[in-house]
Amino acid sequence: MYYNDTSPFNNPHTSLKSHKWDPETVMGLANRDVGDRITCIGWATSRNRRCQRGPARHKIASAVRILNRLACKNASKAAGSPELREAAELLLCWQHQHYIPDVLKQWRIGLEDWDEDYEDDDSSFATFNRSDSRTSSTYDKSRVKKEETEDLSAEELRRIMKQMQEDIARLNAKLRGEGEKPKKRDGGAEKATPQRDSKQQEEEQQAREEERRRREKEQKRRQEEEDRRKEEERRREEERRREEERRREEEAREKARKEREFRERVRRAKEEREREARRKLEKEAAEWHAAWTRYSRGWDNLKNVSVTNMPWPVKSGLQSDVNEANVKLFFAKAPPEELVKLGEKRWKFINAENLRWHTDKVMQRFGPDAVDGAAKNALSIIAKVMIELRQEAQKEKEA
């Protein structure tokens, strides 16, 4: 294997002579698409190429230390080391962690193939290093040429790639040829193959089981999160429902309270109106009763009655308030109830009042000056109204 200047495995503190297998070659760490840098060893399926994300430097350094330690062991022992998984986790980006079982499988196959080819033969690894250096020289020349001519045609690129593939094929053929001798010398290697296959199958089964458990754990975690989310959503919905119910109940209570207050205000207003109406009626009745008492008592003592103090048939008792409406209202409101109702008593009462206010009767009592004096107009109005009231009472009596 060749070690370029940028390779993290080109470490002066690590001797290549102590390595029993080449980590960079077996693991396929260098990404040719980005100048042999170490990038994520996952496969970007959407771009149909290897992932070009570079792991953090401390992760690459940790992975290199692990692989350098494993390279000091036989390839078969390294294939069974649990540290391989740790190195794979460090060299995979966050998006391609699910490739760990596939990467482990490829690495273990590569280590077992290496073990079959170079087991107990350090000279073969040295030969591989020399051959790989020559092949690397070819690659380096191609890479330098590519840097010098950035505008290479597609045909030139295909030619370079084809040359690289041919060199790799020749190198692999040579290595396989050199590896036949150890295989022939060690007859037990063929017998160990089924054991290695069984071990590999067990490791693959273990990796699949770990992946299955990881997926089950992840699925369980997601299910628990979903259950918690649904429970929280149900709790919030229940709380919202209870809050809505409390709000409706509060609104109903407030509405009922306002309705009660409104009905109470209406009742009180009605009662107040009724009381006011009663007070008004009582006051009016008292006023009419007083007017009638004053009027009737005034006529009881005829000796004291004159034109100047005559009891006028109006509510105020004043001559100035005498008119047809006030006189009619007086005889409708002022007399006692039995004298107001239609019938025989009403007719007799009105007939007597008609005689009292007849012009001839007034002239007889108070003299001609009363009829022709200041009270002439008032006396004429009263005489006219009384004639009309007598006619109405007569009709009602006859009916």
C-alpha positions as CSV (number, residue, x, y, z in Angstrom):
1,M,0.0,0.0,0.0
2,Y,1.2,3.6,-0.7
3,Y,0.8,6.4,1.9
4,N,0.3,9.8,0.4
5,D,1.3,12.9,2.4
6,T,-2.3,13.7,3.3
7,S,-3.2,10.3,4.6
8,P,-4.0,10.2,8.4
9,F,-2.3,6.7,8.5
10,N,1.0,8.3,7.5
11,N,1.9,8.7,11.1
12,P,5.5,8.8,12.2
13,H,4.6,7.3,15.6
14,T,3.1,4.2,13.9
15,S,5.5,1.8,12.2
16,L,4.2,0.2,9.1
17,K,6.4,-2.9,9.9
18,S,4.1,-3.5,12.9
19,H,1.0,-3.6,10.7
20,K,-0.2,-7.0,9.6
21,W,-2.8,-5.6,7.2
22,D,-3.4,-2.3,5.6
23,P,-6.5,-0.4,7.1
24,E,-6.8,2.2,4.3
25,T,-6.8,-0.4,1.6
26,V,-9.0,-3.0,3.3
27,M,-11.5,-0.5,4.6
28,G,-11.6,1.6,1.4
29,L,-11.4,4.8,3.4
30,A,-9.9,7.2,0.8
31,N,-12.5,8.9,-1.4
32,R,-11.0,9.3,-4.9
33,D,-13.8,11.7,-5.9
34,V,-12.5,14.3,-3.5
35,G,-8.7,14.0,-3.7
36,D,-8.3,10.8,-1.6
37,R,-9.6,12.6,1.5
38,I,-11.4,10.5,4.1
39,T,-15.1,11.3,3.9
40,C,-18.2,9.5,5.3
41,I,-18.1,5.9,4.2
42,G,-21.9,5.8,3.6
43,W,-23.5,5.7,0.1
44,A,-25.5,8.7,-1.1
45,T,-28.2,6.9,-3.0
46,S,-29.8,10.1,-4.2
47,R,-26.6,11.0,-6.0
48,N,-25.4,7.5,-6.8
49,R,-22.0,8.1,-5.2
50,R,-20.2,7.9,-1.9
51,C,-21.1,10.5,0.6
52,Q,-18.7,13.5,0.5
53,R,-19.4,14.8,4.0
54,G,-16.2,14.9,6.0
55,P,-16.4,13.6,9.6
56,A,-15.0,15.9,12.3
57,R,-11.2,15.7,12.7
58,H,-11.4,14.3,16.2
59,K,-13.6,11.5,14.9
60,I,-11.2,10.7,12.1
61,A,-8.3,10.7,14.5
62,S,-10.1,8.4,16.9
63,A,-11.1,6.0,14.1
64,V,-7.5,6.0,12.8
65,R,-6.1,5.2,16.2
66,I,-8.6,2.3,16.5
67,L,-7.8,0.9,13.0
68,N,-4.0,1.3,13.6
69,R,-4.4,-0.8,16.8
70,L,-6.4,-3.4,15.0
71,A,-3.9,-3.5,12.1
72,C,-1.3,-4.8,14.6
73,K,-3.4,-7.9,15.0
74,N,-4.1,-10.7,12.5
75,A,-6.9,-9.8,10.1
76,S,-9.1,-12.6,11.4
77,K,-8.8,-11.3,15.0
78,A,-9.4,-7.7,13.8
79,A,-12.5,-8.9,12.0
80,G,-13.9,-10.2,15.3
81,S,-13.1,-7.1,17.3
82,P,-16.0,-5.0,18.7
83,E,-13.9,-2.0,18.0
84,L,-14.7,-2.2,14.3
85,R,-18.2,-1.0,15.1
86,E,-16.9,1.9,17.0
87,A,-14.7,2.9,14.0
88,A,-17.6,2.6,11.7
89,E,-19.8,4.8,13.8
90,L,-17.0,7.5,13.9
91,L,-16.5,7.4,10.1
92,L,-20.3,7.6,9.2
93,C,-22.1,10.9,9.2
94,W,-25.3,11.3,11.1
95,Q,-27.4,10.7,8.0
96,H,-25.8,7.3,7.2
97,Q,-25.5,5.7,10.7
98,H,-28.0,3.0,9.5
99,Y,-25.2,1.7,7.2
100,I,-23.2,0.3,10.1
101,P,-24.2,-3.3,9.6
102,D,-23.4,-3.1,5.9
103,V,-20.0,-1.4,6.5
104,L,-19.1,-4.0,9.2
105,K,-20.0,-6.8,6.7
106,Q,-17.8,-5.3,4.0
107,W,-14.9,-4.7,6.3
108,R,-15.1,-8.3,7.7
109,I,-15.2,-9.8,4.3
110,G,-12.2,-7.7,3.3
111,L,-10.3,-8.7,6.4
112,E,-11.1,-12.4,5.9
113,D,-10.0,-12.2,2.2
114,W,-6.8,-10.5,3.4
115,D,-6.3,-13.1,6.0
116,E,-6.7,-15.9,3.4
117,D,-4.2,-14.2,1.1
118,Y,-1.5,-13.0,3.6
119,E,-1.9,-15.2,6.7
120,D,1.5,-15.8,8.3
121,D,3.3,-14.3,5.4
122,D,4.8,-10.9,6.2
123,S,6.8,-10.9,2.9
124,S,3.6,-10.8,0.9
125,F,2.5,-7.6,2.7
126,A,5.9,-6.1,2.0
127,T,5.5,-7.1,-1.6
128,F,2.0,-5.6,-1.7
129,N,3.4,-2.3,-0.2
130,R,6.1,-2.1,-3.0
131,S,3.6,-2.9,-5.7
132,D,1.0,-0.6,-4.3
133,S,3.6,2.2,-4.3
134,R,4.2,1.6,-8.0
135,T,0.5,1.7,-8.7
136,S,0.2,4.7,-6.5
137,S,2.8,6.4,-8.6
138,T,0.6,5.8,-11.6
139,Y,-2.4,7.3,-9.8
140,D,-0.4,10.3,-8.6
141,K,0.8,11.0,-12.1
142,S,-2.8,10.8,-13.4
143,R,-4.0,13.1,-10.6
144,V,-1.2,15.6,-11.3
145,K,-2.1,15.6,-14.9
146,K,-5.7,16.2,-14.1
147,E,-4.7,19.2,-11.9
148,E,-2.6,20.6,-14.7
149,T,-5.3,20.3,-17.3
150,E,-8.6,21.2,-15.7
151,D,-10.4,21.1,-19.0
152,L,-9.8,17.4,-19.7
153,S,-12.3,15.8,-22.1
154,A,-14.6,13.0,-21.1
155,E,-12.7,10.6,-23.3
156,E,-9.4,11.5,-21.5
157,L,-11.0,10.9,-18.1
158,R,-12.3,7.5,-19.2
159,R,-8.9,6.5,-20.5
160,I,-7.3,7.4,-17.2
161,M,-9.9,5.5,-15.2
162,K,-9.5,2.5,-17.5
163,Q,-5.7,2.6,-16.9
164,M,-6.2,2.7,-13.2
165,Q,-8.6,-0.2,-13.3
166,E,-6.2,-2.3,-15.3
167,D,-3.3,-1.5,-12.9
168,I,-5.5,-2.6,-10.0
169,A,-6.5,-5.8,-11.7
170,R,-2.9,-6.7,-12.4
171,L,-2.0,-6.0,-8.8
172,N,-4.8,-8.1,-7.5
173,A,-3.8,-11.0,-9.8
174,K,-0.2,-10.7,-8.7
175,L,-1.2,-10.7,-5.1
176,R,-3.5,-13.7,-5.5
177,G,-0.7,-15.6,-7.2
178,E,1.7,-14.9,-4.4
179,G,-0.9,-15.9,-1.9
180,E,-1.3,-19.4,-3.3
181,K,1.9,-20.7,-1.7
182,P,0.9,-20.0,1.9
183,K,-2.5,-21.6,1.2
184,K,-0.8,-24.7,-0.2
185,R,1.6,-24.9,2.7
186,D,-1.1,-24.5,5.3
187,G,-3.6,-27.2,4.6
188,G,-5.6,-26.3,7.7
189,A,-6.7,-23.0,6.1
190,E,-9.3,-24.7,3.9
191,K,-10.7,-26.4,6.9
192,A,-10.9,-23.1,8.8
193,T,-13.0,-21.5,6.1
194,P,-16.4,-23.0,7.3
195,Q,-15.5,-21.9,10.8
196,R,-14.8,-18.4,9.6
197,D,-18.1,-18.5,7.6
198,S,-20.0,-19.6,10.7
199,K,-18.3,-16.9,12.7
200,Q,-19.1,-14.3,10.0
201,Q,-22.7,-15.5,9.9
202,E,-23.0,-15.2,13.7
203,E,-21.6,-11.7,13.6
204,E,-23.9,-10.8,10.8
205,Q,-26.8,-12.3,12.7
206,Q,-25.7,-10.4,15.8
207,A,-25.5,-7.2,13.7
208,R,-28.9,-7.7,12.3
209,E,-30.2,-8.5,15.8
210,E,-28.7,-5.3,17.2
211,E,-30.2,-3.4,14.3
212,R,-33.6,-5.0,14.9
213,R,-33.4,-4.2,18.6
214,R,-32.3,-0.6,17.7
215,R,-35.3,-0.3,15.4
216,E,-37.7,-1.8,17.9
217,K,-36.3,0.6,20.6
218,E,-36.7,3.5,18.2
219,Q,-40.2,2.4,17.2
220,K,-41.1,2.0,20.9
221,R,-39.8,5.4,21.6
222,R,-41.8,6.9,18.8
223,Q,-44.9,5.1,19.9
224,E,-44.4,6.3,23.5
225,E,-44.0,9.9,22.1
226,E,-47.1,9.5,20.0
227,D,-49.0,8.1,23.0
228,R,-47.8,11.0,25.1
229,R,-48.7,13.5,22.4
230,K,-52.2,12.0,22.1
231,E,-52.7,11.9,25.9
232,E,-51.6,15.5,26.1
233,E,-53.9,16.4,23.2
234,R,-56.8,14.5,24.9
235,R,-56.0,16.3,28.2
236,R,-56.0,19.7,26.5
237,E,-59.2,18.8,24.7
238,E,-60.8,17.7,28.0
239,E,-59.7,20.9,29.7
240,R,-61.0,23.0,26.8
241,R,-64.3,21.1,27.0
242,R,-64.5,21.7,30.8
243,E,-63.6,25.3,30.4
244,E,-66.2,25.7,27.6
245,E,-68.8,24.1,29.9
246,R,-67.9,26.3,32.8
247,R,-68.1,29.3,30.5
248,R,-71.5,28.3,29.2
249,E,-72.7,27.7,32.8
250,E,-71.4,31.1,33.8
251,E,-73.1,32.7,30.9
252,A,-76.3,30.9,31.7
253,R,-76.1,32.1,35.3
254,E,-75.3,35.6,34.2
255,K,-78.2,35.6,31.7
256,A,-80.6,34.2,34.4
257,R,-79.4,36.9,36.8
258,K,-80.0,39.7,34.3
259,E,-83.4,38.3,33.4
260,R,-84.3,38.2,37.1
261,E,-83.1,41.7,37.6
262,F,-85.0,42.8,34.5
263,R,-88.2,41.2,35.6
264,E,-87.7,42.7,39.0
265,R,-87.2,46.1,37.5
266,V,-90.3,45.6,35.3
267,R,-92.4,44.5,38.3
268,R,-91.2,47.4,40.5
269,A,-91.9,49.8,37.7
270,K,-95.3,48.4,37.2
271,E,-96.1,48.5,40.9
272,E,-94.8,52.1,41.0
273,R,-97.0,53.0,38.0
274,E,-100.0,51.4,39.7
275,R,-99.3,53.1,43.0
276,E,-98.8,56.4,41.2
277,A,-102.1,55.8,39.3
278,R,-103.9,55.0,42.5
279,R,-102.4,58.0,44.2
280,K,-103.4,60.1,41.3
281,L,-106.9,58.7,41.2
282,E,-107.2,59.0,45.0
283,K,-106.0,62.6,44.8
284,E,-108.3,63.4,41.9
285,A,-111.2,61.7,43.7
286,A,-110.4,63.7,46.8
287,E,-110.2,66.9,44.8
288,W,-113.5,66.2,43.1
289,H,-115.1,65.2,46.5
290,A,-113.9,68.5,48.0
291,A,-115.2,70.4,45.0
292,W,-118.6,68.7,45.3
293,T,-118.7,69.4,49.0
294,R,-117.9,73.0,48.5
295,Y,-120.5,73.3,45.7
296,S,-123.3,71.4,47.6
297,R,-122.7,73.2,50.9
298,G,-122.8,76.5,49.1
299,W,-126.3,75.9,47.8
300,D,-127.5,74.6,51.1
301,N,-127.7,78.1,52.6
302,L,-129.4,80.2,50.0
303,K,-129.5,83.2,52.2
304,N,-125.7,83.6,52.0
305,V,-125.5,83.0,48.2
306,S,-125.2,86.0,45.9
307,V,-123.7,86.7,42.4
308,T,-120.3,87.5,43.9
309,N,-120.0,84.2,46.0
310,M,-122.1,81.9,43.8
311,P,-121.0,78.2,43.9
312,W,-119.9,77.6,40.3
313,P,-120.1,74.0,38.9
314,V,-116.4,73.7,38.1
315,K,-113.5,71.9,39.9
316,S,-111.8,75.1,41.0
317,G,-115.1,76.9,42.0
318,L,-114.0,80.0,40.1
319,Q,-116.2,81.9,37.7
320,S,-113.2,82.4,35.4
321,D,-112.9,78.6,34.8
322,V,-116.5,78.2,33.6
323,N,-116.8,76.7,30.1
324,E,-118.7,73.9,28.5
325,A,-116.0,71.3,29.0
326,N,-115.3,72.1,32.7
327,V,-119.0,72.2,33.5
328,K,-119.6,68.8,31.8
329,L,-116.6,67.3,33.6
330,F,-117.8,68.6,37.0
331,F,-121.1,66.9,36.7
332,A,-119.4,63.7,35.5
333,K,-116.8,63.5,38.2
334,A,-117.9,65.6,41.3
335,P,-121.3,64.1,42.3
336,P,-121.5,60.9,44.4
337,E,-121.3,57.7,42.4
338,E,-125.0,57.0,42.6
339,L,-125.7,60.4,41.0
340,V,-123.3,59.8,38.2
341,K,-124.5,56.4,37.0
342,L,-127.2,56.5,34.4
343,G,-130.8,55.9,35.5
344,E,-133.6,57.4,37.4
345,K,-131.4,59.0,40.1
346,R,-129.2,60.5,37.5
347,W,-132.1,62.0,35.6
348,K,-133.7,63.5,38.8
349,F,-130.3,64.9,39.8
350,I,-129.6,66.5,36.4
351,N,-133.2,67.8,36.2
352,A,-132.9,69.5,39.6
353,E,-129.6,71.1,38.6
354,N,-131.2,72.2,35.3
355,L,-133.9,74.0,37.2
356,R,-131.4,75.6,39.5
357,W,-129.4,77.1,36.6
358,H,-132.4,78.0,34.4
359,T,-132.2,81.7,33.5
360,D,-135.7,82.4,34.9
361,K,-134.8,80.8,38.2
362,V,-131.5,82.7,38.5
363,M,-133.3,86.0,37.6
364,Q,-135.9,85.2,40.3
365,R,-133.3,84.5,42.9
366,F,-130.6,87.1,42.2
367,G,-132.5,89.7,40.1
368,P,-132.2,90.9,36.5
369,D,-128.8,92.5,37.2
370,A,-127.3,89.0,37.8
371,V,-128.5,87.8,34.4
372,D,-127.3,90.9,32.5
373,G,-124.2,91.7,34.6
374,A,-120.7,90.3,34.7
375,A,-121.9,86.8,35.3
376,K,-124.1,86.8,32.2
377,N,-121.8,84.7,30.0
378,A,-121.0,82.1,32.7
379,L,-124.7,81.7,33.6
380,S,-125.6,81.3,29.9
381,I,-123.0,78.6,29.4
382,I,-124.2,76.7,32.5
383,A,-127.9,76.9,31.5
384,K,-127.0,75.6,28.0
385,V,-124.9,72.7,29.3
386,M,-127.6,71.7,31.8
387,I,-130.2,71.5,29.1
388,E,-128.0,69.2,27.1
389,L,-127.2,67.0,30.1
390,R,-131.0,66.8,30.9
391,Q,-131.8,65.7,27.4
392,E,-129.1,62.9,27.6
393,A,-130.4,61.7,31.0
394,Q,-133.9,61.7,29.6
395,K,-132.9,59.5,26.7
396,E,-131.0,57.1,28.9
397,K,-133.9,56.9,31.3
398,E,-136.4,56.1,28.6
399,A,-134.0,53.6,27.0
